[in-house]
Amino acid sequence: MSGTILHLALASEWEQATAEGSYGTSTLGVSIEEEGYLHACEDRAQLDGVAQRYYADVDAPLVVLSISEQALTAAGLTVRRERPAPGADLFPHVYGGPLPVSTVVDVSPFERGVAGV
């Protein structure tokens, strides 16, 4: 258990989640219910790769959610590190339902890099 994992979110969806008490988006345009889990990243390098691959055409503000693995476990959710494809890096996936907002320990604006990431 690394302690904290990261998730890239649309700021508007996170704002809605804080009002509702839980966050239900797995990845851009797909709910946790549809996907079966929440996509997350181990570190900023993985997060930047996700931003390049899936969010390059998104103009809306993005935020980085820092999620406590200990809080996830306490909430009854499970983190599994899985490869999206053979030979790919392991990524944390959160199983067990929507993400309680209480498991998020920090929210920061996602700053796109020079390369447009």
DSSP file (Angstrom, degrees, kcal/mol; ACC not computed):
  #  RESIDUE AA STRUCTURE BP1 BP2  ACC     N-H-->O    O-->H-N    N-H-->O    O-->H-N    TCO  KAPPA ALPHA  PHI   PSI    X-CA   Y-CA   Z-CA
    1    1 A M              0   0    0      0, 0.0    69,-0.0     0, 0.0     3,-0.0   0.000 360.0 360.0 360.0 122.4    0.0    0.0    0.0
    2    2 A S        -     0   0    0      1,-0.1     2,-0.4    67,-0.0     3,-0.0   0.694 360.0-125.2 -81.5 -18.9    1.6    3.3   -1.1
    3    3 A G  S    S+     0   0    0     64,-0.0    66,-2.5     0, 0.0    67,-0.5  -0.414  83.7  38.2 107.5 -57.2   -0.5    5.5    1.1
    4    4 A T  E     -A   68   0A   0     -2,-0.4     2,-0.3    64,-0.2    64,-0.2  -0.995  60.4-173.2-134.6 133.5   -1.9    7.9   -1.5
    5    5 A I  E     -A   67   0A   0     62,-2.4    62,-3.3    -2,-0.4     2,-0.3  -0.826  19.8-129.1-118.0 163.4   -3.1    7.3   -5.1
    6    6 A L  E     -AB  66  41A   0     35,-2.9    35,-2.8    -2,-0.3     2,-0.4  -0.833  17.4-173.6-118.1 149.2   -4.1    9.9   -7.7
    7    7 A H  E     -A   65   0A   0     58,-1.7    58,-3.2    -2,-0.3     2,-0.5  -0.994  19.6-137.7-140.9 134.3   -7.1   10.3   -9.9
    8    8 A L  E     +A   64   0A   0     -2,-0.4     2,-0.3    56,-0.2    56,-0.2  -0.807  33.9 173.7 -92.5 127.3   -7.6   12.9  -12.7
    9    9 A A  E     -A   63   0A   0     54,-2.7    54,-2.9    -2,-0.5     2,-0.3  -0.940  39.7-104.0-134.9 152.4  -11.1   14.4  -12.6
   10   10 A L  E  >  -A   62   0A   0     -2,-0.3     4,-2.1    52,-0.2     3,-0.4  -0.617  34.0-132.2 -67.9 132.6  -13.2   17.1  -14.3
   11   11 A A  H  > S+     0   0    0     50,-2.6     4,-2.5    -2,-0.3     5,-0.2   0.873 106.0  55.2 -57.4 -37.9  -13.4   19.9  -11.8
   12   12 A S  H  > S+     0   0    0     49,-0.4     4,-1.9     1,-0.2    -1,-0.2   0.876 107.4  48.7 -65.2 -37.5  -17.2   20.1  -12.4
   13   13 A E  H  > S+     0   0    0     -3,-0.4     4,-2.2     2,-0.2    -1,-0.2   0.883 111.6  49.4 -70.1 -37.7  -17.7   16.4  -11.6
   14   14 A W  H  X S+     0   0    0     -4,-2.1     4,-2.3     2,-0.2    -2,-0.2   0.912 109.1  52.6 -66.6 -40.5  -15.7   16.7   -8.4
   15   15 A E  H  X S+     0   0    0     -4,-2.5     4,-1.2     1,-0.2    -2,-0.2   0.916 110.5  47.8 -59.5 -43.2  -17.7   19.8   -7.4
   16   16 A Q  H  X S+     0   0    0     -4,-1.9     4,-1.7     1,-0.2     3,-0.3   0.904 109.5  54.0 -63.3 -41.5  -20.9   17.8   -7.9
   17   17 A A  H  X>S+     0   0    0     -4,-2.2     4,-3.0     1,-0.2     5,-0.5   0.885 103.5  55.1 -61.7 -39.7  -19.4   14.9   -5.9
   18   18 A T  H  <5S+     0   0    0     -4,-2.3    -1,-0.2     1,-0.2    -2,-0.2   0.844 109.4  47.9 -64.8 -31.1  -18.7   17.1   -2.9
   19   19 A A  H  <5S+     0   0    0     -4,-1.2    -1,-0.2    -3,-0.3    -2,-0.2   0.837 119.3  39.1 -73.8 -33.0  -22.3   18.2   -2.9
   20   20 A E  H  <5S-     0   0    0     -4,-1.7    -2,-0.2     2,-0.2    -3,-0.2   0.699 106.5-121.7 -91.8 -22.0  -23.5   14.6   -3.1
   21   21 A G  T  <5S+     0   0    0     -4,-3.0    80,-1.9    -5,-0.2    81,-0.4   0.301  82.8  61.6  97.7  -9.9  -20.9   12.9   -0.8
   22   22 A S  E   < -D  100   0B   0     -5,-0.5     2,-0.5    78,-0.3    -2,-0.2  -0.995  68.2-135.5-149.9 155.4  -19.5   10.5   -3.3
   23   23 A Y  E     +D   99   0B   0     76,-2.7    76,-2.9    -2,-0.3    -9,-0.1  -0.938  17.5 180.0-113.4 126.3  -17.7   10.5   -6.7
   24   24 A G        +     0   0    0     -2,-0.5     8,-3.0    74,-0.2     2,-0.5   0.242  41.3 110.5-115.1  13.6  -18.9    8.0   -9.3
   25   25 A T  E     -E   31   0C   0      6,-0.3     6,-0.3     1,-0.2     3,-0.1  -0.797  38.0-174.9 -96.4 127.2  -16.7    8.6  -12.4
   26   26 A S  E    S-     0   0C   0      4,-2.3    13,-1.4    -2,-0.5     2,-0.3   0.927  71.4 -31.1 -78.6 -50.5  -14.2    5.9  -13.3
   27   27 A T  E >  S-E   30   0C   0      3,-1.5     3,-2.8    11,-0.1    -1,-0.4  -0.911 101.6 -35.7-158.4 175.5  -12.5    7.8  -16.1
   28   28 A L  T 3  S-     0   0    0      1,-0.3     3,-0.1    -2,-0.3   -19,-0.0  -0.142 128.5  -8.0 -48.7 116.1  -13.5   10.4  -18.7
   29   29 A G  T 3  S+     0   0    0      1,-0.1     2,-0.4    -3,-0.0    -1,-0.3   0.518 115.6  97.3  77.8   6.1  -17.1    9.7  -19.8
   30   30 A V  E <   -E   27   0C   0     -3,-2.8    -4,-2.3     4,-0.0    -3,-1.5  -0.993  63.5-139.2-132.4 130.6  -17.4    6.4  -18.0
   31   31 A S  E  >  -E   25   0C   0     -2,-0.4     4,-2.5    -6,-0.3    -6,-0.3  -0.420  23.7-118.2 -82.9 161.1  -19.0    5.7  -14.6
   32   32 A I  H  > S+     0   0    0     -8,-3.0     4,-3.3     1,-0.2     5,-0.2   0.887 117.7  57.0 -61.7 -38.4  -17.6    3.4  -11.9
   33   33 A E  H  4 S+     0   0    0     -9,-0.4    -1,-0.2     1,-0.2    -8,-0.1   0.907 110.8  42.5 -59.7 -42.4  -20.8    1.4  -12.2
   34   34 A E  H  4 S+     0   0    0      1,-0.2    -2,-0.2     2,-0.1    -1,-0.2   0.919 123.4  36.1 -69.7 -44.5  -20.2    0.9  -16.0
   35   35 A E  H  < S-     0   0    0     -4,-2.5    -2,-0.2     2,-0.2    -3,-0.2   0.802 100.1-129.0 -82.2 -31.7  -16.5    0.2  -15.7
   36   36 A G  S  < S+     0   0    0     -4,-3.3    60,-0.5    -5,-0.3     2,-0.3   0.272  79.0  32.0  98.6 -10.8  -16.6   -1.8  -12.4
   37   37 A Y  S    S-     0   0    0     -6,-0.2     2,-0.5    -5,-0.2    58,-0.2  -0.975  83.6 -98.0-164.1 168.2  -13.8    0.2  -10.7
   38   38 A L  E     -F   94   0D   0     56,-2.3    56,-2.3    -2,-0.3     2,-0.3  -0.859  35.9-130.3 -97.6 129.9  -12.2    3.7  -10.5
   39   39 A H  E     +F   93   0D   0    -13,-1.4     2,-0.3    -2,-0.5    54,-0.2  -0.615  37.0 167.4 -76.2 135.7   -9.1    4.2  -12.5
   40   40 A A        -     0   0    0     52,-1.6     2,-0.3    -2,-0.3   -33,-0.2  -0.867  25.3-130.1-141.0 176.4   -6.2    5.7  -10.5
   41   41 A C  B     -B    6   0A   0    -35,-2.8   -35,-2.9    -2,-0.3    50,-0.1  -0.936  10.6-139.9-131.7 151.6   -2.4    6.4  -10.8
   42   42 A E  S    S-     0   0    0     -2,-0.3     2,-0.3    48,-0.2   -38,-0.1   0.832  82.0  -9.9 -75.9 -34.7    0.6    5.7   -8.5
   43   43 A D  S  > S-     0   0    0    -37,-0.1     4,-2.1   -38,-0.1     5,-0.1  -0.879  80.4 -81.0-156.3 179.4    2.3    9.0   -9.2
   44   44 A R  H  > S+     0   0    0     -2,-0.3     4,-2.9     1,-0.2     5,-0.2   0.839 120.3  59.5 -64.5 -34.1    2.5   12.1  -11.3
   45   45 A A  H  > S+     0   0    0      2,-0.2     4,-1.8     1,-0.2    -1,-0.2   0.936 109.1  43.3 -61.7 -45.9    4.3   10.4  -14.2
   46   46 A Q  H  > S+     0   0    0      2,-0.2     4,-2.2     1,-0.2    -1,-0.2   0.913 113.4  53.0 -63.8 -41.3    1.4    7.9  -14.6
   47   47 A L  H  X S+     0   0    0     -4,-2.1     4,-2.5     1,-0.2    -2,-0.2   0.908 107.2  50.9 -61.4 -43.1   -1.1   10.8  -14.2
   48   48 A D  H  X S+     0   0    0     -4,-2.9     4,-2.2     1,-0.2    -1,-0.2   0.883 109.1  52.0 -62.4 -38.0    0.6   12.8  -17.0
   49   49 A G  H  X S+     0   0    0     -4,-1.8     4,-2.4     2,-0.2    -2,-0.2   0.907 109.5  48.8 -63.2 -42.3    0.5    9.8  -19.3
   50   50 A V  H  X>S+     0   0    0     -4,-2.2     4,-2.9     2,-0.2     5,-0.7   0.910 110.1  52.2 -62.5 -42.8   -3.3    9.4  -18.6
   51   51 A A  H  X5S+     0   0    0     -4,-2.5     4,-1.4     1,-0.2     5,-0.2   0.909 111.2  47.0 -60.8 -42.6   -3.7   13.1  -19.3
   52   52 A Q  H  <5S+     0   0    0     -4,-2.2     4,-0.4     1,-0.2    -2,-0.2   0.923 118.7  39.9 -64.5 -44.7   -1.9   12.8  -22.6
   53   53 A R  H  <5S+     0   0    0     -4,-2.4    -2,-0.2    -5,-0.1    -1,-0.2   0.884 133.4  14.7 -74.6 -39.6   -3.8    9.7  -23.7
   54   54 A Y  H  <5S+     0   0    0     -4,-2.9    -3,-0.2    -5,-0.2    -2,-0.2   0.642 128.2  39.9-116.3 -17.9   -7.3   10.5  -22.6
   55   55 A Y  S ><<S+     0   0    0     -4,-1.4     3,-1.7    -5,-0.7    -3,-0.2   0.278  74.0 108.8-119.9  10.7   -7.7   14.2  -21.7
   56   56 A A  T 3  S+     0   0    0     -4,-0.4    -1,-0.1     1,-0.3    -4,-0.1   0.838  87.0  42.7 -59.2 -34.5   -5.6   15.9  -24.5
   57   57 A D  T 3  S+     0   0    0     -3,-0.1     2,-0.6    -5,-0.1    -1,-0.3   0.328  89.1 108.7 -95.2   7.7   -8.8   17.3  -26.1
   58   58 A V    <   +     0   0    0     -3,-1.7     4,-0.1     1,-0.2    -3,-0.0  -0.762  38.7 177.3 -90.2 120.3  -10.5   18.3  -22.9
   59   59 A D        +     0   0    0     -2,-0.6    -1,-0.2     2,-0.1     3,-0.1   0.632  50.2 101.8 -93.7 -17.0  -10.6   22.1  -22.4
   60   60 A A  S    S-     0   0    0      1,-0.1    -2,-0.0   -49,-0.0     2,-0.0  -0.299  88.2 -87.5 -67.0 151.6  -12.6   22.0  -19.1
   61   61 A P        -     0   0    0      0, 0.0   -50,-2.6     0, 0.0   -49,-0.4  -0.323  46.0-156.1 -60.3 140.3  -10.7   22.5  -15.9
   62   62 A L  E     -A   10   0A   0     48,-0.4    48,-2.6   -52,-0.3     2,-0.3  -0.863   5.7-159.9-117.4 152.1   -9.2   19.3  -14.4
   63   63 A V  E     -AC   9 109A   0    -54,-2.9   -54,-2.7    -2,-0.3     2,-0.6  -0.951  16.5-130.1-129.3 153.3   -8.3   18.5  -10.8
   64   64 A V  E     -AC   8 108A   0     44,-3.3    44,-1.8    -2,-0.3     2,-0.6  -0.911  20.1-154.0-101.7 121.0   -6.0   15.9   -9.2
   65   65 A L  E     -AC   7 107A   0    -58,-3.2   -58,-1.7    -2,-0.6     2,-0.6  -0.854   1.3-154.9 -94.4 123.9   -7.6   13.9   -6.4
   66   66 A S  E     -AC   6 106A   0     40,-2.9    39,-2.6    -2,-0.6    40,-1.2  -0.903  18.6-163.1 -97.5 118.8   -5.2   12.5   -3.9
   67   67 A I  E     -AC   5 104A   0    -62,-3.3   -62,-2.4    -2,-0.6     2,-0.5  -0.887  15.7-130.4-114.5 129.9   -6.9    9.5   -2.3
   68   68 A S  E  >  -A    4   0A   0     35,-2.8     4,-2.0    -2,-0.4   -64,-0.2  -0.652   7.5-157.9 -79.2 121.3   -5.9    7.8    0.9
   69   69 A E  H  > S+     0   0    0    -66,-2.5     4,-2.4    -2,-0.5     5,-0.2   0.877  95.6  55.2 -65.7 -35.7   -5.6    4.0    0.5
   70   70 A Q  H  > S+     0   0    0    -67,-0.5     4,-2.3     1,-0.2    -1,-0.2   0.915 108.4  47.7 -62.2 -42.8   -6.1    3.6    4.3
   71   71 A A  H  > S+     0   0    0      2,-0.2     4,-1.7     1,-0.2    -1,-0.2   0.866 109.3  54.2 -66.6 -36.0   -9.4    5.6    4.1
   72   72 A L  H  <>S+     0   0    0     -4,-2.0     5,-2.7     2,-0.2     4,-0.2   0.944 109.9  46.7 -60.9 -47.4  -10.5    3.5    1.1
   73   73 A T  H ><5S+     0   0    0     -4,-2.4     3,-1.7     1,-0.2    -2,-0.2   0.918 110.8  52.1 -60.7 -44.1   -9.9    0.3    3.1
   74   74 A A  H 3<5S+     0   0    0     -4,-2.3    -1,-0.2     1,-0.3    -2,-0.2   0.809 107.5  53.6 -62.1 -29.6  -11.8    1.8    6.1
   75   75 A A  T 3<5S-     0   0    0     -4,-1.7    -1,-0.3    -3,-0.2    -2,-0.2   0.423 123.2-105.8 -85.3   0.9  -14.7    2.6    3.7
   76   76 A G  T < 5S+     0   0    0     -3,-1.7     2,-0.2     1,-0.3    -3,-0.2   0.616  77.6 131.8  86.5  12.5  -14.8   -1.0    2.6
   77   77 A L      < -     0   0    0     -5,-2.7     2,-0.4    -6,-0.2    -1,-0.3  -0.640  46.6-138.8 -96.5 157.8  -13.3   -0.4   -0.9
   78   78 A T  E     -G   95   0D   0     17,-2.5    17,-3.3    -2,-0.2     2,-0.5  -0.945   3.4-151.2-121.0 135.8  -10.4   -2.5   -2.3
   79   79 A V  E     -G   94   0D   0     -2,-0.4     2,-0.4    15,-0.2    15,-0.2  -0.927  16.8-179.1-105.4 124.9   -7.4   -1.3   -4.3
   80   80 A R  E     -G   93   0D   0     13,-2.6    13,-2.7    -2,-0.5     2,-0.7  -0.984  22.7-138.9-121.2 134.2   -5.9   -3.7   -6.8
   81   81 A R  E     +G   92   0D   0     -2,-0.4     2,-0.3    11,-0.2     9,-0.1  -0.841  37.0 167.6 -93.8 118.2   -2.9   -3.0   -8.9
   82   82 A E  E     -G   91   0D   0      9,-2.7     9,-2.9    -2,-0.7     3,-0.0  -0.906  36.8-118.9-133.3 154.8   -3.5   -4.3  -12.4
   83   83 A R        -     0   0    0     -2,-0.3     7,-0.2     7,-0.2     6,-0.1  -0.819  11.7-150.8 -93.4 129.5   -2.0   -4.0  -15.9
   84   84 A P  S    S+     0   0    0      0, 0.0    -1,-0.1     0, 0.0     6,-0.1   0.738  85.8   4.6 -70.3 -20.6   -4.3   -2.5  -18.5
   85   85 A A  S >  S-     0   0    0      4,-0.2     3,-2.3    -3,-0.0     0, 0.0  -0.975 101.1 -73.8-155.3 155.9   -2.4   -4.5  -21.1
   86   86 A P  T 3  S+     0   0    0      0, 0.0     3,-0.1     0, 0.0     0, 0.0  -0.302 120.1  12.8 -55.1 132.6    0.3   -7.2  -21.0
   87   87 A G  T 3  S+     0   0    0      1,-0.3     3,-0.1    -4,-0.0     2,-0.1   0.326  99.8 124.9  83.8  -8.4    3.7   -5.6  -20.3
   88   88 A A  S <  S-     0   0    0     -3,-2.3    -1,-0.3     1,-0.1     3,-0.1  -0.337  70.1 -87.2 -78.6 164.3    2.1   -2.3  -19.2
   89   89 A D        -     0   0    0      1,-0.1     2,-0.3    -3,-0.1    -4,-0.2  -0.280  47.8-100.1 -63.7 155.2    2.8   -0.6  -15.8
   90   90 A L        -     0   0    0     -7,-0.2   -48,-0.2    -3,-0.1    -7,-0.2  -0.628  39.8-166.6 -76.2 136.3    0.6   -1.6  -12.9
   91   91 A F  E     - G   0  82D   0     -9,-2.9    -9,-2.7    -2,-0.3     2,-0.3  -0.966  23.4-114.1-122.6 141.6   -2.2    0.9  -12.2
   92   92 A P  E     - G   0  81D   0      0, 0.0   -52,-1.6     0, 0.0     2,-0.4  -0.604  30.4-169.1 -75.4 132.6   -4.3    1.1   -9.0
   93   93 A H  E     -FG  39  80D   0    -13,-2.7   -13,-2.6    -2,-0.3     2,-0.6  -0.983  13.1-142.6-120.9 134.2   -7.9    0.3   -9.5
   94   94 A V  E     -FG  38  79D   0    -56,-2.3   -56,-2.3    -2,-0.4     2,-0.3  -0.872  21.1-172.0-104.0 117.9  -10.5    1.0   -6.8
   95   95 A Y  E     + G   0  78D   0    -17,-3.3   -17,-2.5    -2,-0.6   -58,-0.1  -0.767  49.4  63.0-107.3 150.4  -13.3   -1.6   -6.5
   96   96 A G  S    S-     0   0    0    -60,-0.5    -1,-0.1    -2,-0.3   -59,-0.1   0.407  99.3 -61.7 122.6  -0.1  -16.4   -1.6   -4.4
   97   97 A G  S    S-     0   0    0     -3,-0.3   -59,-0.1   -61,-0.2    -3,-0.0  -0.784  86.2  -8.7 129.0-171.3  -18.5    1.3   -5.4
   98   98 A P  S    S-     0   0    0      0, 0.0   -74,-0.2     0, 0.0   -60,-0.0  -0.180  73.0-103.9 -60.4 155.9  -18.5    5.1   -5.6
   99   99 A L  E     -D   23   0B   0    -76,-2.9   -76,-2.7   -74,-0.1     2,-0.2  -0.731  29.6-131.3 -85.1 115.3  -15.6    6.9   -4.0
  100  100 A P  E >   -D   22   0B   0      0, 0.0     3,-2.1     0, 0.0     4,-0.3  -0.480  14.2-132.5 -63.4 134.5  -16.6    8.6   -0.7
  101  101 A V  G >  S+     0   0    0    -80,-1.9     3,-1.5     1,-0.3   -79,-0.1   0.772 103.2  71.2 -61.3 -23.1  -15.4   12.2   -0.8
  102  102 A S  G 3  S+     0   0    0    -81,-0.4    -1,-0.3     1,-0.3   -80,-0.1   0.665  87.8  63.3 -67.0 -15.5  -14.0   11.6    2.7
  103  103 A T  G <  S+     0   0    0     -3,-2.1   -35,-2.8   -32,-0.1     2,-0.6   0.592  82.9  91.4 -83.6 -10.3  -11.3    9.4    1.2
  104  104 A V  E <   +C   67   0A   0     -3,-1.5   -37,-0.3    -4,-0.3     3,-0.1  -0.771  50.7 179.1 -90.1 118.6   -9.8   12.3   -0.8
  105  105 A V  E     +     0   0A   0    -39,-2.6     2,-0.3    -2,-0.6   -38,-0.2   0.603  66.1  16.0 -97.3 -14.0   -7.1   14.0    1.3
  106  106 A D  E     -C   66   0A   0    -40,-1.2   -40,-2.9     2,-0.0     2,-0.4  -0.974  54.7-165.7-158.3 145.2   -6.2   16.7   -1.2
  107  107 A V  E     +C   65   0A   0     -2,-0.3   -42,-0.2   -42,-0.2   -44,-0.0  -0.996  18.4 170.8-132.0 126.4   -7.5   18.3   -4.4
  108  108 A S  E     -C   64   0A   0    -44,-1.8   -44,-3.3    -2,-0.4    -2,-0.0  -0.980  39.2 -98.3-136.0 149.5   -5.3   20.5   -6.6
  109  109 A P  E     -C   63   0A   0      0, 0.0     2,-0.7     0, 0.0   -46,-0.3  -0.375  40.0-119.0 -61.6 141.2   -5.8   22.0  -10.0
  110  110 A F        -     0   0    0    -48,-2.6     2,-0.6  -101,-0.2   -48,-0.4  -0.762  26.4-152.7 -84.2 118.8   -4.2   20.0  -12.8
  111  111 A E        -     0   0    0     -2,-0.7     2,-0.2     6,-0.0     6,-0.0  -0.830  10.5-136.1 -94.9 118.1   -1.5   22.1  -14.4
  112  112 A R        -     0   0    0     -2,-0.6   -64,-0.0     1,-0.1     5,-0.0  -0.522  23.1-127.2 -73.4 139.6   -0.9   21.2  -18.0
  113  113 A G    >   -     0   0    0     -2,-0.2     3,-1.8     1,-0.1    -1,-0.1  -0.067  31.2 -88.0 -78.9-177.8    2.8   21.0  -19.0
  114  114 A V  T 3  S+     0   0    0      1,-0.3    -1,-0.1     2,-0.1    -2,-0.1   0.840 126.8  57.4 -60.2 -36.2    4.7   22.7  -21.8
  115  115 A A  T 3  S-     0   0    0      1,-0.1    -1,-0.3     2,-0.0    -2,-0.0   0.409 124.5-102.4 -79.1   4.5    3.9   19.8  -24.1
  116  116 A G    <         0   0    0     -3,-1.8    -2,-0.1     1,-0.1    -1,-0.1   0.549 360.0 360.0  88.8   6.7    0.2   20.3  -23.5
  117  117 A V              0   0    0     -6,-0.0    -3,-0.1    -5,-0.0   -62,-0.1   0.518 360.0 360.0 -62.7 360.0   -0.2   17.4  -21.1
